[in-house]
Amino acid sequence: MENNLILYYSRKGENYWNGEIRNLEKGNTRIAAEFIRNAVGGDLFEIETVREYPADYHACADLAKRELHDDVRPVLKNYLDNIDEYENIFVCGPCWWGTFPMAVFSQLERLDFTGKKVMALMTNEGSGLGFCEKDLRKACKRAVFGNALAVHGAETADSESLIAEWAKSEV
């Protein structure tokens, strides 16, 4: 079996869900990351910021937009120093303003992706993959890229077979 790493950022609490705001006990992207691990094995690494995003969905969205506009790299609670032992890297996150949360790039830009296979999974409420593939290519230099998967956030919990089939096809 190949060595798989599942890097993910996920937001629990207030989230946009089919046109309304809902309070989620577990973020959609975390659910998807766990489905990947269940399907192909591997290590989960949660990307967490030192400064938490606002609990209020709209305040969080505003801050995320400012971070993107200003090209901010939020400080993380923990960083991976290297990914030498892994062959396949799944990068998972919600679509915030057309790409991953900037915290994801705080982690990715510290790593050497030479020869690693990178696959993106993005949860979203209608924006699909946005620019995540283009942005991953910038952040994960010298990587080989697999296919990306967009998962409708409100349907994530019911998408285990879809996510598992995709993950298995990529490793």
Backbone as JSON Lines, residues from 0, in Angstrom:
{"i":0,"aa":"M","n":[0.85,-1.18,0.0],"ca":[0.0,0.0,0.0],"c":[0.89,1.24,0.0]}
{"i":1,"aa":"E","n":[0.45,2.23,-0.69],"ca":[1.18,3.48,-0.79],"c":[1.03,4.28,0.5]}
{"i":2,"aa":"N","n":[1.97,5.15,0.74],"ca":[1.89,6.01,1.92],"c":[1.13,7.27,1.57]}
{"i":3,"aa":"N","n":[0.02,7.46,2.25],"ca":[-0.89,8.57,1.96],"c":[-0.94,9.55,3.12]}
{"i":4,"aa":"L","n":[-0.96,10.83,2.76],"ca":[-1.15,11.9,3.73],"c":[-2.38,12.67,3.31]}
{"i":5,"aa":"I","n":[-3.26,12.92,4.26],"ca":[-4.47,13.69,4.0],"c":[-4.37,14.98,4.82]}
{"i":6,"aa":"L","n":[-3.99,16.06,4.16],"ca":[-3.92,17.38,4.77],"c":[-5.3,18.02,4.62]}
{"i":7,"aa":"Y","n":[-5.83,18.6,5.68],"ca":[-7.15,19.22,5.52],"c":[-7.34,20.39,6.46]}
{"i":8,"aa":"Y","n":[-8.1,21.34,5.98],"ca":[-8.63,22.42,6.81],"c":[-10.15,22.27,6.77]}
{"i":9,"aa":"S","n":[-10.78,22.36,7.92],"ca":[-12.24,22.22,7.98],"c":[-12.8,23.18,9.01]}
{"i":10,"aa":"R","n":[-13.99,23.65,8.74],"ca":[-14.66,24.59,9.66],"c":[-15.92,23.95,10.21]}
{"i":11,"aa":"K","n":[-15.96,23.78,11.52],"ca":[-17.21,23.39,12.16],"c":[-17.88,24.66,12.63]}
{"i":12,"aa":"G","n":[-19.07,24.53,13.17],"ca":[-19.81,25.71,13.59],"c":[-20.62,26.26,12.43]}
{"i":13,"aa":"E","n":[-20.78,27.59,12.39],"ca":[-21.61,28.2,11.35],"c":[-21.01,28.01,9.97]}
{"i":14,"aa":"N","n":[-21.8,27.43,9.07],"ca":[-21.41,27.21,7.68],"c":[-22.59,27.52,6.78]}
{"i":15,"aa":"Y","n":[-22.27,27.87,5.56],"ca":[-23.3,28.07,4.54],"c":[-23.73,26.69,4.06]}
{"i":16,"aa":"W","n":[-25.03,26.46,3.99],"ca":[-25.56,25.12,3.72],"c":[-26.83,25.28,2.9]}
{"i":17,"aa":"N","n":[-26.76,25.01,1.62],"ca":[-27.94,25.09,0.75],"c":[-28.73,26.39,0.93]}
{"i":18,"aa":"G","n":[-28.03,27.51,0.95],"ca":[-28.69,28.8,0.99],"c":[-29.0,29.35,2.36]}
{"i":19,"aa":"E","n":[-28.62,28.63,3.4],"ca":[-28.84,29.13,4.76],"c":[-27.61,28.85,5.6]}
{"i":20,"aa":"I","n":[-27.59,29.43,6.78],"ca":[-26.48,29.21,7.71],"c":[-26.9,28.12,8.69]}
{"i":21,"aa":"R","n":[-26.02,27.12,8.83],"ca":[-26.28,26.02,9.77],"c":[-25.09,25.84,10.68]}
{"i":22,"aa":"N","n":[-25.35,25.34,11.86],"ca":[-24.3,25.05,12.82],"c":[-23.91,23.58,12.69]}
{"i":23,"aa":"L","n":[-22.69,23.32,12.26],"ca":[-22.22,21.95,12.04],"c":[-21.33,21.49,13.2]}
{"i":24,"aa":"E","n":[-21.62,20.31,13.72],"ca":[-20.79,19.75,14.78],"c":[-19.42,19.33,14.26]}
{"i":25,"aa":"K","n":[-19.39,18.91,13.01],"ca":[-18.14,18.5,12.36],"c":[-18.15,19.12,10.97]}
{"i":26,"aa":"G","n":[-17.03,19.72,10.59],"ca":[-16.95,20.36,9.29],"c":[-17.02,19.36,8.14]}
{"i":27,"aa":"N","n":[-17.58,19.81,7.03],"ca":[-17.72,18.94,5.86],"c":[-16.39,18.4,5.35]}
{"i":28,"aa":"T","n":[-15.36,19.25,5.35],"ca":[-14.08,18.79,4.83],"c":[-13.46,17.74,5.74]}
{"i":29,"aa":"R","n":[-13.66,17.85,7.03],"ca":[-13.14,16.81,7.93],"c":[-13.83,15.47,7.63]}
{"i":30,"aa":"I","n":[-15.12,15.52,7.41],"ca":[-15.85,14.29,7.06],"c":[-15.26,13.68,5.79]}
{"i":31,"aa":"A","n":[-15.02,14.52,4.78],"ca":[-14.45,14.03,3.52],"c":[-13.06,13.45,3.73]}
{"i":32,"aa":"A","n":[-12.23,14.12,4.54],"ca":[-10.87,13.63,4.81],"c":[-10.92,12.27,5.5]}
{"i":33,"aa":"E","n":[-11.84,12.1,6.42],"ca":[-11.99,10.8,7.09],"c":[-12.45,9.73,6.11]}
{"i":34,"aa":"F","n":[-13.3,10.08,5.16],"ca":[-13.71,9.12,4.13],"c":[-12.52,8.68,3.29]}
{"i":35,"aa":"I","n":[-11.62,9.61,2.97],"ca":[-10.41,9.26,2.21],"c":[-9.57,8.28,3.01]}
{"i":36,"aa":"R","n":[-9.34,8.6,4.28],"ca":[-8.53,7.71,5.13],"c":[-9.17,6.33,5.23]}
{"i":37,"aa":"N","n":[-10.48,6.27,5.37],"ca":[-11.16,4.98,5.45],"c":[-11.0,4.18,4.16]}
{"i":38,"aa":"A","n":[-10.95,4.87,3.03],"ca":[-10.88,4.2,1.73],"c":[-9.48,3.72,1.38]}
{"i":39,"aa":"V","n":[-8.47,4.54,1.64],"ca":[-7.12,4.21,1.16],"c":[-6.07,4.19,2.26]}
{"i":40,"aa":"G","n":[-6.47,4.46,3.49],"ca":[-5.5,4.51,4.57],"c":[-4.69,5.79,4.51]}
{"i":41,"aa":"G","n":[-3.89,6.0,5.52],"ca":[-3.03,7.17,5.55],"c":[-3.16,7.95,6.83]}
{"i":42,"aa":"D","n":[-2.38,8.99,6.9],"ca":[-2.34,9.85,8.07],"c":[-3.14,11.12,7.81]}
{"i":43,"aa":"L","n":[-3.95,11.5,8.78],"ca":[-4.68,12.77,8.72],"c":[-3.83,13.85,9.39]}
{"i":44,"aa":"F","n":[-3.78,15.02,8.78],"ca":[-3.15,16.17,9.4],"c":[-4.09,17.35,9.27]}
{"i":45,"aa":"E","n":[-4.61,17.81,10.42],"ca":[-5.54,18.94,10.41],"c":[-4.76,20.24,10.47]}
{"i":46,"aa":"I","n":[-5.05,21.13,9.56],"ca":[-4.46,22.46,9.54],"c":[-5.32,23.34,10.43]}
{"i":47,"aa":"E","n":[-4.71,23.88,11.49],"ca":[-5.43,24.71,12.46],"c":[-4.68,26.01,12.67]}
{"i":48,"aa":"T","n":[-5.39,27.11,12.66],"ca":[-4.77,28.41,12.87],"c":[-4.64,28.73,14.35]}
{"i":49,"aa":"V","n":[-3.6,29.49,14.69],"ca":[-3.42,29.95,16.07],"c":[-4.57,30.89,16.42]}
{"i":50,"aa":"R","n":[-4.82,31.85,15.55],"ca":[-5.93,32.78,15.75],"c":[-7.15,32.18,15.08]}
{"i":51,"aa":"E","n":[-8.13,31.82,15.89],"ca":[-9.32,31.19,15.34],"c":[-10.11,32.17,14.5]}
{"i":52,"aa":"Y","n":[-10.75,31.64,13.48],"ca":[-11.64,32.47,12.68],"c":[-12.89,32.79,13.5]}
{"i":53,"aa":"P","n":[-13.54,33.91,13.19],"ca":[-14.75,34.27,13.94],"c":[-15.8,33.15,13.86]}
{"i":54,"aa":"A","n":[-16.54,32.98,14.95],"ca":[-17.59,31.97,14.98],"c":[-18.72,32.33,14.02]}
{"i":55,"aa":"D","n":[-18.99,33.63,13.87],"ca":[-20.03,34.1,12.97],"c":[-19.62,33.85,11.52]}
{"i":56,"aa":"Y","n":[-20.47,33.18,10.78],"ca":[-20.15,32.82,9.39],"c":[-19.78,34.04,8.55]}
{"i":57,"aa":"H","n":[-20.57,35.09,8.61],"ca":[-20.33,36.26,7.76],"c":[-19.03,36.97,8.14]}
{"i":58,"aa":"A","n":[-18.73,37.05,9.42],"ca":[-17.47,37.65,9.87],"c":[-16.29,36.8,9.4]}
{"i":59,"aa":"C","n":[-16.45,35.49,9.45],"ca":[-15.41,34.59,8.97],"c":[-15.18,34.78,7.47]}
{"i":60,"aa":"A","n":[-16.26,34.85,6.71],"ca":[-16.15,35.04,5.26],"c":[-15.47,36.36,4.94]}
{"i":61,"aa":"D","n":[-15.78,37.41,5.68],"ca":[-15.13,38.71,5.46],"c":[-13.63,38.64,5.75]}
{"i":62,"aa":"L","n":[-13.26,37.98,6.84],"ca":[-11.85,37.84,7.17],"c":[-11.13,37.0,6.11]}
{"i":63,"aa":"A","n":[-11.77,35.92,5.68],"ca":[-11.17,35.07,4.64],"c":[-10.94,35.86,3.36]}
{"i":64,"aa":"K","n":[-11.87,36.72,3.02],"ca":[-11.73,37.55,1.81],"c":[-10.55,38.52,1.95]}
{"i":65,"aa":"R","n":[-10.42,39.13,3.13],"ca":[-9.28,40.04,3.37],"c":[-7.95,39.29,3.31]}
{"i":66,"aa":"E","n":[-7.92,38.1,3.9],"ca":[-6.68,37.3,3.85],"c":[-6.29,36.98,2.42]}
{"i":67,"aa":"L","n":[-7.26,36.6,1.61],"ca":[-6.99,36.29,0.21],"c":[-6.49,37.54,-0.52]}
{"i":68,"aa":"H","n":[-7.19,38.63,-0.36],"ca":[-6.83,39.89,-1.03],"c":[-5.42,40.34,-0.64]}
{"i":69,"aa":"D","n":[-5.07,40.18,0.65],"ca":[-3.77,40.63,1.16],"c":[-2.7,39.54,1.1]}
{"i":70,"aa":"D","n":[-3.05,38.37,0.56],"ca":[-2.12,37.24,0.43],"c":[-1.49,36.86,1.77]}
{"i":71,"aa":"V","n":[-2.32,36.8,2.81],"ca":[-1.89,36.5,4.17],"c":[-1.62,35.0,4.32]}
{"i":72,"aa":"R","n":[-0.65,34.67,5.15],"ca":[-0.4,33.28,5.54],"c":[-0.58,33.19,7.05]}
{"i":73,"aa":"P","n":[-1.78,32.79,7.5],"ca":[-2.03,32.71,8.94],"c":[-1.05,31.76,9.63]}
{"i":74,"aa":"V","n":[-0.71,32.07,10.86],"ca":[0.17,31.22,11.66],"c":[-0.64,30.0,12.11]}
{"i":75,"aa":"L","n":[-0.01,28.84,12.01],"ca":[-0.68,27.59,12.36],"c":[-0.25,27.09,13.74]}
{"i":76,"aa":"K","n":[-1.1,26.3,14.36],"ca":[-0.77,25.7,15.65],"c":[0.37,24.7,15.52]}
{"i":77,"aa":"N","n":[0.36,23.94,14.43],"ca":[1.4,22.93,14.17],"c":[1.69,22.92,12.68]}
{"i":78,"aa":"Y","n":[2.92,22.59,12.36],"ca":[3.33,22.47,10.96],"c":[3.98,21.11,10.74]}
{"i":79,"aa":"L","n":[3.77,20.56,9.58],"ca":[4.57,19.41,9.15],"c":[5.87,19.97,8.6]}
{"i":80,"aa":"D","n":[6.99,19.36,8.98],"ca":[8.28,19.83,8.48],"c":[8.66,19.19,7.16]}
{"i":81,"aa":"N","n":[8.22,17.95,6.97],"ca":[8.51,17.29,5.69],"c":[7.48,16.2,5.43]}
{"i":82,"aa":"I","n":[7.46,15.79,4.18],"ca":[6.51,14.75,3.76],"c":[7.25,13.62,3.05]}
{"i":83,"aa":"D","n":[8.51,13.44,3.43],"ca":[9.37,12.46,2.76],"c":[8.79,11.05,2.74]}
{"i":84,"aa":"E","n":[8.12,10.66,3.8],"ca":[7.62,9.28,3.89],"c":[6.36,9.02,3.08]}
{"i":85,"aa":"Y","n":[5.78,10.06,2.49],"ca":[4.52,9.91,1.77],"c":[4.72,9.96,0.26]}
{"i":86,"aa":"E","n":[3.9,9.19,-0.43],"ca":[3.89,9.21,-1.9],"c":[2.74,10.05,-2.43]}
{"i":87,"aa":"N","n":[1.6,9.96,-1.75],"ca":[0.37,10.62,-2.2],"c":[-0.09,11.61,-1.15]}
{"i":88,"aa":"I","n":[-0.38,12.82,-1.61],"ca":[-0.83,13.87,-0.7],"c":[-2.2,14.35,-1.16]}
{"i":89,"aa":"F","n":[-3.2,14.16,-0.32],"ca":[-4.53,14.7,-0.57],"c":[-4.61,16.03,0.16]}
{"i":90,"aa":"V","n":[-4.96,17.09,-0.56],"ca":[-5.11,18.41,0.03],"c":[-6.6,18.74,-0.01]}
{"i":91,"aa":"C","n":[-7.18,18.89,1.17],"ca":[-8.64,19.03,1.28],"c":[-9.0,20.3,2.02]}
{"i":92,"aa":"G","n":[-10.0,20.99,1.49],"ca":[-10.46,22.2,2.16],"c":[-11.75,22.7,1.56]}
{"i":93,"aa":"P","n":[-12.37,23.66,2.25],"ca":[-13.57,24.3,1.71],"c":[-13.16,25.36,0.68]}
{"i":94,"aa":"C","n":[-14.06,25.67,-0.2],"ca":[-13.82,26.74,-1.17],"c":[-14.18,28.07,-0.51]}
{"i":95,"aa":"W","n":[-13.15,28.86,-0.25],"ca":[-13.33,30.19,0.32],"c":[-12.87,31.19,-0.73]}
{"i":96,"aa":"W","n":[-13.81,31.89,-1.32],"ca":[-13.51,32.91,-2.32],"c":[-12.74,32.34,-3.51]}
{"i":97,"aa":"G","n":[-13.09,31.13,-3.9],"ca":[-12.54,30.55,-5.12],"c":[-11.29,29.72,-4.93]}
{"i":98,"aa":"T","n":[-10.83,29.52,-3.72],"ca":[-9.63,28.72,-3.49],"c":[-9.67,28.17,-2.06]}
{"i":99,"aa":"F","n":[-8.58,27.52,-1.69],"ca":[-8.47,27.02,-0.32],"c":[-8.32,28.19,0.66]}
{"i":100,"aa":"P","n":[-8.68,27.98,1.93],"ca":[-8.37,28.98,2.94],"c":[-6.86,29.25,2.94]}
{"i":101,"aa":"M","n":[-6.47,30.47,3.22],"ca":[-5.05,30.82,3.16],"c":[-4.21,29.99,4.14]}
{"i":102,"aa":"A","n":[-4.82,29.49,5.2],"ca":[-4.1,28.64,6.15],"c":[-3.55,27.39,5.47]}
{"i":103,"aa":"V","n":[-4.23,26.89,4.46],"ca":[-3.73,25.71,3.73],"c":[-2.4,26.05,3.07]}
{"i":104,"aa":"F","n":[-2.3,27.24,2.5],"ca":[-1.05,27.64,1.86],"c":[0.05,27.89,2.88]}
{"i":105,"aa":"S","n":[-0.32,28.29,4.1],"ca":[0.68,28.43,5.17],"c":[1.44,27.13,5.37]}
{"i":106,"aa":"Q","n":[0.74,26.0,5.25],"ca":[1.38,24.7,5.39],"c":[2.05,24.25,4.1]}
{"i":107,"aa":"L","n":[1.36,24.32,3.0],"ca":[1.89,23.78,1.74],"c":[3.21,24.42,1.33]}
{"i":108,"aa":"E","n":[3.32,25.71,1.49],"ca":[4.5,26.42,1.02],"c":[5.76,26.11,1.8]}
{"i":109,"aa":"R","n":[5.65,25.35,2.88],"ca":[6.8,24.95,3.68],"c":[7.37,23.59,3.26]}
{"i":110,"aa":"L","n":[6.69,22.91,2.37],"ca":[7.03,21.53,2.06],"c":[7.65,21.36,0.68]}
{"i":111,"aa":"D","n":[8.44,20.3,0.54],"ca":[9.03,19.93,-0.74],"c":[8.17,18.83,-1.36]}
{"i":112,"aa":"F","n":[7.53,19.15,-2.47],"ca":[6.62,18.22,-3.13],"c":[7.26,17.48,-4.31]}
{"i":113,"aa":"T","n":[8.56,17.55,-4.43],"ca":[9.24,16.91,-5.55],"c":[8.85,15.44,-5.64]}
{"i":114,"aa":"G","n":[8.26,15.06,-6.78],"ca":[7.9,13.67,-7.04],"c":[6.68,13.17,-6.31]}
{"i":115,"aa":"K","n":[6.03,14.0,-5.51],"ca":[4.82,13.57,-4.8],"c":[3.61,13.72,-5.7]}
{"i":116,"aa":"K","n":[2.64,12.84,-5.54],"ca":[1.38,12.98,-6.26],"c":[0.41,13.73,-5.37]}
{"i":117,"aa":"V","n":[-0.15,14.82,-5.89],"ca":[-1.03,15.7,-5.12],"c":[-2.42,15.69,-5.75]}
{"i":118,"aa":"M","n":[-3.43,15.48,-4.92],"ca":[-4.83,15.5,-5.34],"c":[-5.61,16.45,-4.45]}
{"i":119,"aa":"A","n":[-6.47,17.25,-5.05],"ca":[-7.28,18.2,-4.3],"c":[-8.7,17.69,-4.14]}
{"i":120,"aa":"L","n":[-9.24,17.92,-2.95],"ca":[-10.67,17.73,-2.71],"c":[-11.16,19.05,-2.13]}
{"i":121,"aa":"M","n":[-12.2,19.6,-2.72],"ca":[-12.75,20.86,-2.25],"c":[-14.24,20.71,-1.99]}
{"i":122,"aa":"T","n":[-14.64,21.03,-0.76],"ca":[-16.06,21.09,-0.44],"c":[-16.54,22.5,-0.78]}
{"i":123,"aa":"N","n":[-17.76,22.6,-1.25],"ca":[-18.26,23.9,-1.71],"c":[-19.78,23.89,-1.71]}
{"i":124,"aa":"E","n":[-20.33,25.06,-1.84],"ca":[-21.79,25.19,-1.91],"c":[-22.22,25.73,-3.28]}
{"i":125,"aa":"G","n":[-21.45,25.42,-4.31],"ca":[-21.85,25.81,-5.65],"c":[-20.72,26.31,-6.52]}
{"i":126,"aa":"S","n":[-19.56,26.56,-5.94],"ca":[-18.45,27.11,-6.71],"c":[-17.52,26.05,-7.29]}
{"i":127,"aa":"G","n":[-17.79,24.79,-7.01],"ca":[-16.96,23.73,-7.55],"c":[-15.53,23.82,-7.03]}
{"i":128,"aa":"L","n":[-14.57,23.59,-7.92],"ca":[-13.16,23.61,-7.54],"c":[-12.55,25.0,-7.53]}
{"i":129,"aa":"G","n":[-13.29,25.97,-8.07],"ca":[-12.74,27.32,-8.11],"c":[-11.38,27.32,-8.79]}
{"i":130,"aa":"F","n":[-10.42,28.0,-8.18],"ca":[-9.06,28.09,-8.7],"c":[-8.11,27.16,-7.95]}
{"i":131,"aa":"C","n":[-8.64,26.22,-7.19],"ca":[-7.78,25.44,-6.3],"c":[-6.7,24.66,-7.04]}
{"i":132,"aa":"E","n":[-7.01,24.13,-8.22],"ca":[-5.99,23.36,-8.94],"c":[-4.85,24.26,-9.39]}
{"i":133,"aa":"K","n":[-5.18,25.42,-9.93],"ca":[-4.15,26.37,-10.36],"c":[-3.31,26.81,-9.16]}
{"i":134,"aa":"D","n":[-3.97,27.1,-8.06],"ca":[-3.27,27.56,-6.87],"c":[-2.4,26.47,-6.26]}
{"i":135,"aa":"L","n":[-2.86,25.22,-6.32],"ca":[-2.04,24.11,-5.82],"c":[-0.78,23.94,-6.66]}
{"i":136,"aa":"R","n":[-0.9,24.12,-7.96],"ca":[0.27,23.99,-8.84],"c":[1.34,25.03,-8.49]}
{"i":137,"aa":"K","n":[0.92,26.2,-8.06],"ca":[1.88,27.23,-7.63],"c":[2.53,26.86,-6.3]}
{"i":138,"aa":"A","n":[1.73,26.33,-5.38],"ca":[2.21,26.06,-4.03],"c":[3.0,24.75,-3.92]}
{"i":139,"aa":"C","n":[2.68,23.78,-4.75],"ca":[3.28,22.44,-4.66],"c":[4.22,22.22,-5.85]}
{"i":140,"aa":"K","n":[5.26,22.99,-5.89],"ca":[6.19,22.93,-7.01],"c":[6.81,21.53,-7.14]}
{"i":141,"aa":"R","n":[7.0,21.11,-8.35],"ca":[7.64,19.83,-8.72],"c":[6.81,18.61,-8.31]}
{"i":142,"aa":"A","n":[5.54,18.81,-8.03],"ca":[4.64,17.68,-7.73],"c":[4.04,17.18,-9.04]}
{"i":143,"aa":"V","n":[3.52,15.98,-8.97],"ca":[2.71,15.4,-10.04],"c":[1.27,15.53,-9.55]}
{"i":144,"aa":"F","n":[0.37,15.95,-10.42],"ca":[-0.99,16.21,-9.96],"c":[-1.97,15.18,-10.49]}
{"i":145,"aa":"G","n":[-2.78,14.68,-9.57],"ca":[-3.86,13.77,-9.93],"c":[-5.12,14.57,-10.19]}
{"i":146,"aa":"N","n":[-6.2,13.86,-10.3],"ca":[-7.5,14.5,-10.53],"c":[-8.04,15.1,-9.24]}
{"i":147,"aa":"A","n":[-8.74,16.2,-9.37],"ca":[-9.35,16.86,-8.23],"c":[-10.83,16.47,-8.15]}
{"i":148,"aa":"L","n":[-11.39,16.62,-6.96],"ca":[-12.8,16.31,-6.75],"c":[-13.47,17.45,-6.0]}
{"i":149,"aa":"A","n":[-14.59,17.92,-6.54],"ca":[-15.44,18.9,-5.87],"c":[-16.61,18.15,-5.26]}
{"i":150,"aa":"V","n":[-16.89,18.44,-4.0],"ca":[-17.99,17.79,-3.28],"c":[-18.91,18.89,-2.74]}
{"i":151,"aa":"H","n":[-20.19,18.78,-3.06],"ca":[-21.16,19.75,-2.53],"c":[-21.2,19.59,-1.02]}
{"i":152,"aa":"G","n":[-20.88,20.66,-0.32],"ca":[-20.74,20.59,1.13],"c":[-21.93,19.99,1.85]}
{"i":153,"aa":"A","n":[-23.13,20.39,1.48],"ca":[-24.33,19.89,2.15],"c":[-24.56,18.41,1.89]}
{"i":154,"aa":"E","n":[-23.88,17.85,0.89],"ca":[-24.04,16.43,0.56],"c":[-22.84,15.58,0.98]}
{"i":155,"aa":"T","n":[-21.86,16.19,1.65],"ca":[-20.63,15.48,2.0],"c":[-20.9,14.21,2.79]}
{"i":156,"aa":"A","n":[-21.7,14.3,3.82],"ca":[-21.96,13.14,4.68],"c":[-22.57,11.97,3.91]}
{"i":157,"aa":"D","n":[-23.23,12.26,2.8],"ca":[-23.84,11.21,1.97],"c":[-22.97,10.84,0.77]}
{"i":158,"aa":"S","n":[-21.74,11.3,0.73],"ca":[-20.87,11.11,-0.43],"c":[-19.7,10.17,-0.19]}
{"i":159,"aa":"E","n":[-19.81,9.31,0.81],"ca":[-18.68,8.43,1.13],"c":[-18.27,7.57,-0.06]}
{"i":160,"aa":"S","n":[-19.22,6.96,-0.75],"ca":[-18.84,6.07,-1.87],"c":[-18.19,6.87,-3.0]}
{"i":161,"aa":"L","n":[-18.69,8.05,-3.3],"ca":[-18.09,8.9,-4.33],"c":[-16.65,9.26,-3.96]}
{"i":162,"aa":"I","n":[-16.45,9.7,-2.73],"ca":[-15.12,10.1,-2.28],"c":[-14.18,8.89,-2.23]}
{"i":163,"aa":"A","n":[-14.68,7.77,-1.75],"ca":[-13.85,6.55,-1.68],"c":[-13.43,6.07,-3.07]}
{"i":164,"aa":"E","n":[-14.36,6.06,-4.0],"ca":[-14.02,5.63,-5.37],"c":[-12.98,6.55,-5.98]}
{"i":165,"aa":"W","n":[-13.15,7.84,-5.81],"ca":[-12.18,8.81,-6.32],"c":[-10.8,8.58,-5.7]}
{"i":166,"aa":"A","n":[-10.75,8.49,-4.36],"ca":[-9.46,8.3,-3.67],"c":[-8.77,7.03,-4.15]}
{"i":167,"aa":"K","n":[-9.52,5.95,-4.25],"ca":[-8.93,4.68,-4.7],"c":[-8.4,4.77,-6.12]}
{"i":168,"aa":"S","n":[-9.07,5.55,-6.96],"ca":[-8.62,5.68,-8.35],"c":[-7.35,6.52,-8.47]}
{"i":169,"aa":"E","n":[-7.02,7.28,-7.43],"ca":[-5.87,8.18,-7.48],"c":[-4.59,7.6,-6.9]}
{"i":170,"aa":"V","n":[-4.7,6.55,-6.08],"ca":[-3.49,6.0,-5.47],"c":[-3.04,4.71,-6.14]}
